[in-house]
Amino acid sequence: MKRYVAADGSPGPVIRNAHHTEGGAGTPLRLLTWNLRYDSLPDSIPLSTSIASLPAAIPADTSIPYYPSPAEAPWSTRRIGVARTLAATAPDLIAVQEALSRQVADLSALLPSYTRLGVGRDDGVDAGEFSAIYFRPSPALKLQSWDTFWLSPTPSVPSRFPGAGSTRTATVARFAACTVLCTHWDDQSDAQRRLAASLIRYRAAYEAATTRRPVFVLGDFNSPSDGDDSGGYAILTGHAEPVEIEAGFREQYRVDGMGGWQDQWGMADVAAETPPIGRSGHHATFTGFKRWGEMDLKRIDFVMAGVPPGVQNGTLGGRVSQGAGRGWRGVRYSVGETWFDDEPMHSDHRPVWVDVVVGGKY
């Protein structure tokens, strides 16, 4: 059995409080990703009605139908629970997938301290699902630029990969302390997931090299870390060769003078790089709208990290190593809950959040 050992040879850290750093080194950030499930049962109930209907008093124990039906509920029923979970977790940055325009607008209203980035995937404005980023402005998360690209053979324009179930995008936000990408890969096409991973890996390497800061990719990959559908994950982590990407995209984000570094780059799964004492919650991130014991459990939602050239310490299988401690380190990783005993299921995915420290030397 592999035992976690810290860089100094000790057995690893004790449990830390969230956002804790030792010796003041680096900047702590909490990052969260959550596929919210799109509003498949739309209605016209305004947000104000949902807020007004909240009970002022705590219900009596005997009045609660514990763990009601796991069947999917309308967004108007789920949104307050989603926002309360996000507010209680208090991330510095939130990456959401599948949210339609109504959903991103509701979250902006319910979480007013956050700034929202992102576009609808169908038209590049507000049609279709968003891979949106919400962040609380701070010195570390001072926004420098942002953009969206499509995970298709023509990434600069709204477009769908041939044979994919849906149009897929990535939202890129460049901050003072790091760059963050939020993405959602296809659930039907492994070929699309492999192209998505190749495009994102190439763009993330560009961001790392040109900003000299860590890069984080958050989202629903629909690609587990192992098994027949793991091709996208393997490419992003540098354990499989990328597929060919559009020449224009390659030229736009090419890093010159690196001796092939960009094509040898890969990212680290923050869960694997977090000390075991810092991991908590569930293993699976996808449940489906099903009861306990019947859930279609999978780990397909991830937070990945990568660093610039020159700060990594070696290679892994011929690939550039992206382990923690090279411009960032993982403090905590947690897969949260999506079904509380007195509410409908918030989503068919669970929220995933991490505490990381960026900058400093470890």
Stockholm file with secondary structure:
# STOCKHOLM 1.0

chainA/1-362         MKRYVAADGSPGPVIRNAHHTEGGAGTPLRLLTWNLRYDSLPDSIPLSTSIASLPAAIPADTSIPYYPSPAEAPWSTRRIGVARTLAATAPDLIAVQEALSRQVADLSALLPSYTRLGVGRDDGVDAGEFSAIYFRPSPALKLQSWDTFWLSPTPSVPSRFPGAGSTRTATVARFAACTVLCTHWDDQSDAQRRLAASLIRYRAAYEAATTRRPVFVLGDFNSPSDGDDSGGYAILTGHAEPVEIEAGFREQYRVDGMGGWQDQWGMADVAAETPPIGRSGHHATFTGFKRWGEMDLKRIDFVMAGVPPGVQNGTLGGRVSQGAGRGWRGVRYSVGETWFDDEPMHSDHRPVWVDVVVGGKY
#=GR chainA/1-362 SS CCCCCCTTSSSCCCCCCTTCCSTTCSEEEEEEEEECCCCSSCCCCCHHHHHHTSCSSCCCGGGCCSSCCCSCCCHHHHHHHHHHHHHHHCCSEEEEEEECHHHHHHHHHHCTTCEEECCBTTTSSSSSCEEEEEECCCSTTCEEEEEEEESSSSTTSSCCCTTCSSCCEEEEEEESSCEEEEEECCSSCHHHHHHHHHHHHHHHHHHHHHHCSCEEEEEECSCCSSSTTCHHHHHHTTSSCCCCCCHHHHHHTCCTTSTTGGGGCCCEEHHHHSCGGGEEECSCSBCCSCCTTTCCCBCCEEEEEECCTTSSCSEETTEECCCTTSSEEEEEEEECCSCCTTSCCSCSBCCEEEEEEESSCC
#=GC SS_cons         CCCCCCTTSSSCCCCCCTTCCSTTCSEEEEEEEEECCCCSSCCCCCHHHHHHTSCSSCCCGGGCCSSCCCSCCCHHHHHHHHHHHHHHHCCSEEEEEEECHHHHHHHHHHCTTCEEECCBTTTSSSSSCEEEEEECCCSTTCEEEEEEEESSSSTTSSCCCTTCSSCCEEEEEEESSCEEEEEECCSSCHHHHHHHHHHHHHHHHHHHHHHCSCEEEEEECSCCSSSTTCHHHHHHTTSSCCCCCCHHHHHHTCCTTSTTGGGGCCCEEHHHHSCGGGEEECSCSBCCSCCTTTCCCBCCEEEEEECCTTSSCSEETTEECCCTTSSEEEEEEEECCSCCTTSCCSCSBCCEEEEEEESSCC
//
